[in-house]
Amino acid sequence: MLNRGRAEQLTEKFKGRRLIVLGDVMLDEFIWGKVRRISPEAPVPIVEIERETVALGGAGNVTSNLVALGARPFQLGVVGADSDADRLAAALKRLGTESHGLVVDPERRTTLKTRIIAQHQQVVRADRESRAALAPETENKLAELFAIEIGSADALVVSDYGKGLLTPRLLKSVLGTARGRGMIVVLDPKARNFANYQPVTVITPNHNEAAQAAGIEIDGEAAVIEAGRKILSSIDCRAVLITRGEEGMSLFTHDNPPSHIPTVAREVYDVTGAGDTVLATLGLALVAGASFEEAAILANHAAGVVVGKIGTATVSCEELIATFS
């Protein structure tokens, strides 16, 4: 079991690590206010807006989490030729992270998720996005940028939000190159069929994604074990980490029995972006020399911190270490 001393040793090695983050980058816009009455026009609340904030979302939130943990990520993704792309690039620069990994595709729009929050609860979310598969020329630009950056990278983190960026062709190119370099690859899937998500080091489906990929209904621990083992044997990976919300996580490797890691979250206010935190922490921990179980426990503790915050949130090394007694 991971203790505080070992957690401190590992997080100390997070500093300055360079990870490439490839995935569906987006902008999270939050409109904060209060509800004091119901609209006379329809049975909906009237939100009196007090402030507005923006944050990096999707794969961008993985990057934000890596920065908060002391790493130096490189963001690789696609945006449109619009003002939201400018806001997204500005958000990256505020993190101290390069933005030249954002490939502009004039035929797409930058993904924007707008959330209205009142009294610490999300009232509604509005999405503006394109889900079409990338054009071949855009795939080529991303692959070329990846080939340039891989020489100075410690690991690859892949975040699929199903917006069309991670095409089979791009995944084959990038994952094959990473395997050839012996690079650690952690991947958060979205598609029902995991065949294109290989070779990878660890894949991190949530409960529903694991059920769909395995083709079984997960209604208990026995079914979780069946699903995890089925995924582990069906694709080229060293480990499968199923995130299960309030049930914690389940880790599957070829060398050890399944390991069930209970949640450490004390209060859950907002699960927005918790999977991004898991992905970032898991990748950094493996780069730092953690075992799969140690990395999963660290990621579990990190997720327990961010679900106690409102909105797209990150966790620092200090907050992470403080969760260990």
HELIX and SHEET records of a PDB file:
HELIX    1   1 ARG A    4  GLU A   12  1                                   9    
HELIX    2   2 ALA A   59  ALA A   68  1                                  10    
HELIX    3   3 SER A   83  ARG A   94  1                                  12    
HELIX    4   4 PRO A  136  GLU A  149  1                                  14    
HELIX    5   5 ILE A  150  SER A  152  5                                   3    
HELIX    6   6 PRO A  168  GLY A  180  1                                  13    
HELIX    7   7 PHE A  194  ASN A  196  5                                   3    
HELIX    8   8 HIS A  207  ALA A  214  1                                   8    
HELIX    9   9 GLU A  221  SER A  234  1                                  14    
HELIX   10  10 GLY A  245  GLU A  247  5                                   3    
HELIX   11  11 ALA A  274  VAL A  287  1                                  14    
HELIX   12  12 PHE A  292  VAL A  306  1                                  15    
HELIX   13  13 CYS A  317  ALA A  322  1                                   6    
SHEET    1   A 9 LEU A 102  VAL A 104  0                                        
SHEET    2   A 9 PHE A  74  VAL A  79  1                                        
SHEET    3   A 9 LEU A  19  GLY A  23  1                                        
SHEET    4   A 9 ALA A 155  SER A 159  1                                        
SHEET    5   A 9 ILE A 184  ASP A 188  1                                        
SHEET    6   A 9 VAL A 200  ILE A 203  1                                        
SHEET    7   A 9 CYS A 237  THR A 243  1                                        
SHEET    8   A 9 MET A 249  THR A 253 -1                                        
SHEET    9   A 9 SER A 259  ILE A 261 -1                                        
SHEET    1   B 4 PRO A  45  GLY A  58  0                                        
SHEET    2   B 4 VAL A  25  ILE A  38 -1                                        
SHEET    3   B 4 THR A 111  ALA A 118  1                                        
SHEET    4   B 4 GLN A 121  ARG A 128 -1                                        
END                                                                             
